[in-house]
Amino acid sequence: MTDIEINRPADRCPFHPRAVLDDIFPAMGKSKAEIARLLGISRQQLYDILTEKKPMSPNIAARIGKLIGNGPAIWLRMQASHNAWHAQRKLDVSAIPTLSAA
């Protein structure tokens, strides 16, 4: 498999997994409550992810990956990119030196 590099402007936040799920779930023809039941999670857990109140955990990514059939990795990468983008903007790391190998 080849890696595909996406050129996204640095000031644009990577998608939260919710953005993709908002397109996928309606196409499944099931209510969000039914999807939560199929995933074995509470409706509140699902709604927290879909409203970006909570990140997608590895546990939830594995469940959604199984339900959709694409595995957990894509959901975890999407969440990690989203988290890293926000962390870069929130944290002041100017006092931390950058080391190089000796």
N, C-alpha and C positions, 0 to 999 in steps of 0.2 A: 504494500500500500504506500502511496506517495503522500507526503505532507503538502498541504495547500496553504500558502501564506496569504492571509487576508490583509489588504491594505485599508486600514480604518484610520480616519483622522485621530490623533492622540487625544484630542479634547472630547471625543465622543465615547460615552460609556458603552462597554460591551453589553450585549443583551443579558438580562437576567433570564433564567430558564422559563420563567412565567411567560415571556413574550412568545416563545415557541409553543408552549402548552396551550396558550390562548387560541392558537390556530388548530392544533391537533385535537384537543378534547371535543370541540363541537363537531368535528368531522366523524367522531366515533359514534355519534348518535346516542350518547348516554349522558345523563345528568351528572353534575359534579358530585352529588351525593352518592350516586351509583359508582362512579369512578373511585371515590374514596373507599367505598365498601369493597370493590374489587382489589384495591391496593392493600387492604387490610389496615387502613389508617382512619383516624377520625376525620369528619368533614372539616373540623376546625384546623387540623394540621394542613389539609389540602388548601383551604382558603388562606391560611397564613402564607403559604408559598405563592399562591396565585395573586396575593396582594403585596408581595415582597416584604411582608413583615418578618418572615423567617427565611433563612437560606435553605437551599436544597441540601440535605445531609446525604452522606454516602448510602445510608439505609433507604432513604426515599428514592434516591437516584437508581438504586438496584431494583426497587419495586416498579418505578416508572419505566425503566429500561426493559424490564420483563414484559410489562403490559403492552408497551408499544412495539417491542421487538428489536430495539437497537442497542440494548445494553446500557450500563450505567456511565461509561466513560465520557460520552459526549455531554451528559448532564453535569457531571462533576467538573469537566473542563470549562463549560459555560459559566458555572457558578464561581469557579476559581478566578477566571478572568474578570468577572464582574466585581468580585471581592477585592482583587489586587488593584484594579483601577481606582476604587474608592479609597483603599488604604493609602495609595500613593498621594492622594490629594488631601487626606486628613492628617497624616503624620508629618511632623517636622523632623526630618532625618539629617538636617544640615550639620549637626554637631557630630555625626557618626562618620569616622574616616572610612575611606575605601582602601582596603589592603590589596597588595599584589603578592604573588608567590615569590619566594626568595630565589 
